[in-house]
Amino acid sequence: MPTATVTPASTASLMRNYLHAKDENRPLYMARAFAADAVLKMTLRTQAIAFPPEARGLDAITEALVRTFGQTYENVFTFYLDHPGEDAVLPDYICDWFVGMTEKATGQVRVGCGCYEWEFQASPHLARRLTITIEAMQSLPADTAPAVFGWLTALPYPWTDAQRVVNSAPPIEALAPVMHWIRRADRDAYPVDGTA
């Protein structure tokens, strides 16, 4: 029986572990993405959502991005709009993101977008710093959920591209600020095969 070799985590696998934790409310995955002394910085360009401006250490980051977040939101789908390459092990990586989710208390739909700025330590390959910028966050009535989640669940997850997001968006006027930000620049989309 062949012996399995341990390969270092790729940047893409760390980014996927972060979404396992946040989107799926599985805090244990945060230790597979962040160093124990990692730092989280939040930049909010909208008043439509609240986060602490900074969290220091794995426990504090997990509390902010998974436990507290998971008390308020469900049906979370976060998409990366760029891909670092499946096997790349990078010192840093910047990419845009797009999210849809529902508020547990009201059933209202939230759709937002922004940018992740990742910095990684070399060994073990884990995030040592993440800056999250939230550019827009729109709140939609609960009755938009079927259209919004029909759209989101048809997108390749968690990596997709801006053109696909915009071209397949439902005709809901409140999505305009998010769609405008996502389409603001031409992108070289990473090929998405839906298997990531």
C-alpha positions in Angstrom: 0.0 0.0 0.0 1.6 3.3 -1.0 2.5 5.9 1.6 0.7 9.2 1.3 2.9 12.2 1.1 2.1 15.4 2.9 2.1 18.4 0.6 2.0 22.0 1.9 -1.3 23.7 1.7 -1.9 25.8 -1.3 -3.2 29.3 -1.2 -6.4 28.2 -2.8 -6.9 25.5 -0.2 -6.5 28.0 2.6 -9.0 30.3 0.9 -11.4 27.4 0.6 -11.0 26.5 4.3 -11.9 30.1 5.2 -15.2 29.7 3.4 -15.8 26.3 4.9 -15.6 28.1 8.3 -17.5 31.3 7.5 -20.1 30.2 5.0 -20.8 26.8 6.5 -20.4 27.9 10.2 -17.7 25.5 10.9 -15.2 27.3 13.2 -12.7 24.4 13.3 -11.7 25.2 9.7 -10.3 28.6 10.8 -7.2 27.0 12.2 -6.6 25.5 8.7 -6.6 29.0 7.2 -5.2 31.4 9.8 -2.0 31.5 11.9 -2.6 31.7 15.7 -1.4 35.3 15.8 -3.1 36.5 12.6 -4.7 39.9 12.3 -8.0 40.8 10.7 -8.7 44.4 9.5 -12.1 45.5 8.3 -12.8 48.5 6.1 -16.5 49.3 5.7 -17.6 51.6 2.9 -21.3 51.0 3.8 -23.4 51.4 6.9 -25.5 48.4 6.0 -23.5 45.8 8.0 -21.4 46.0 11.2 -18.0 44.4 12.0 -15.3 45.3 14.5 -12.5 47.2 12.8 -9.9 44.8 13.9 -9.5 41.4 15.5 -6.1 39.9 16.7 -5.5 36.3 17.0 -7.2 33.2 15.7 -9.8 33.0 18.5 -10.9 36.7 18.0 -11.0 36.3 14.2 -13.1 33.1 14.5 -15.5 34.9 16.9 -16.0 37.8 14.5 -16.2 36.0 11.2 -17.8 32.7 12.1 -19.5 32.5 15.5 -21.0 36.1 15.7 -21.6 36.2 12.0 -23.3 32.8 12.1 -25.7 34.0 14.8 -27.1 36.6 12.4 -26.8 35.2 8.9 -27.5 31.9 7.2 -27.6 30.5 3.6 -24.2 32.2 3.1 -22.6 31.9 -0.4 -19.3 33.8 -0.8 -17.6 33.8 -4.2 -14.0 34.7 -5.1 -13.9 36.6 -8.4 -10.3 35.7 -9.0 -8.3 32.4 -8.5 -4.7 32.2 -7.3 -4.0 29.0 -9.2 -4.8 25.6 -7.8 -1.3 24.7 -6.6 0.2 28.2 -6.0 1.7 28.9 -2.6 1.8 32.7 -2.5 3.1 35.3 0.0 0.1 37.5 -0.6 -3.0 37.6 -2.8 -5.7 40.3 -3.5 -9.0 39.4 -5.0 -12.6 40.7 -5.2 -15.5 38.8 -3.6 -19.2 38.7 -3.8 -21.7 37.4 -1.2 -25.4 36.5 -0.8 -27.1 35.4 2.4 -30.2 35.8 4.5 -30.8 37.4 7.9 -32.0 34.7 10.4 -34.3 37.1 12.2 -36.1 38.7 9.3 -35.5 36.5 6.2 -34.3 39.5 4.4 -31.6 38.9 1.7 -28.2 40.6 1.8 -26.0 40.9 -1.3 -22.6 42.5 -1.1 -19.2 42.8 -2.6 -15.7 43.9 -1.8 -12.0 43.0 -1.7 -9.9 40.5 0.2 -6.2 41.3 0.8 -4.4 38.2 2.1 -0.9 38.0 3.5 0.5 34.6 4.2 3.4 33.3 6.3 5.7 30.8 4.7 5.8 27.9 7.0 3.3 26.6 7.8 1.5 28.3 4.9 -1.3 30.1 6.7 -2.8 33.6 6.6 -1.1 36.0 8.9 -3.2 39.0 7.9 -6.5 39.5 6.1 -7.9 42.9 5.2 -11.6 42.8 4.2 -13.1 45.8 2.4 -16.9 45.8 2.1 -17.7 48.1 -0.8 -21.4 47.6 -1.0 -24.1 45.6 1.0 -27.7 45.7 -0.2 -30.7 44.6 1.8 -33.5 43.0 -0.2 -37.0 41.9 0.9 -37.4 38.3 1.9 -39.6 37.6 -1.1 -36.6 38.1 -3.4 -34.9 35.0 -1.9 -36.1 32.5 -4.6 -34.7 34.6 -7.4 -31.4 35.5 -5.6 -30.7 32.0 -4.4 -31.7 30.5 -7.7 -29.0 32.7 -9.2 -26.3 32.1 -6.5 -26.7 28.3 -6.5 -26.3 28.2 -10.3 -22.9 29.9 -10.1 -19.7 27.8 -9.7 -18.8 27.9 -6.0 -16.6 29.2 -4.5 -14.7 30.5 -7.5 -16.6 32.3 -10.3 -16.0 35.4 -12.4 -17.5 38.8 -12.5 -19.0 38.5 -16.0 -20.9 35.4 -15.1 -22.2 37.0 -11.9 -23.4 40.1 -13.7 -24.8 38.3 -16.8 -26.9 35.9 -14.8 -28.1 38.3 -12.1 -31.9 38.5 -11.7 -33.5 41.8 -12.7 -33.8 43.3 -9.2 -33.2 47.0 -9.1 -31.7 46.9 -5.6 -28.8 44.8 -6.9 -27.5 47.7 -9.1 -24.9 49.1 -6.7 -23.3 45.7 -6.3 -23.4 44.8 -10.0 -22.0 48.2 -10.8 -19.0 47.7 -8.5 -18.4 44.1 -9.7 -18.4 45.1 -13.4 -16.2 48.3 -12.8 -13.2 46.8 -14.4 -12.3 44.2 -17.1 -10.9 41.1 -15.5 -8.9 38.2 -16.7 -11.1 35.5 -15.4 -9.6 32.3 -14.1 -11.2 29.3 -15.9 -13.8 27.8 -13.5 -14.7 24.2 -14.0 -17.0 23.9 -11.0 -14.7 21.3 -9.3 -12.7 23.6 -7.0 
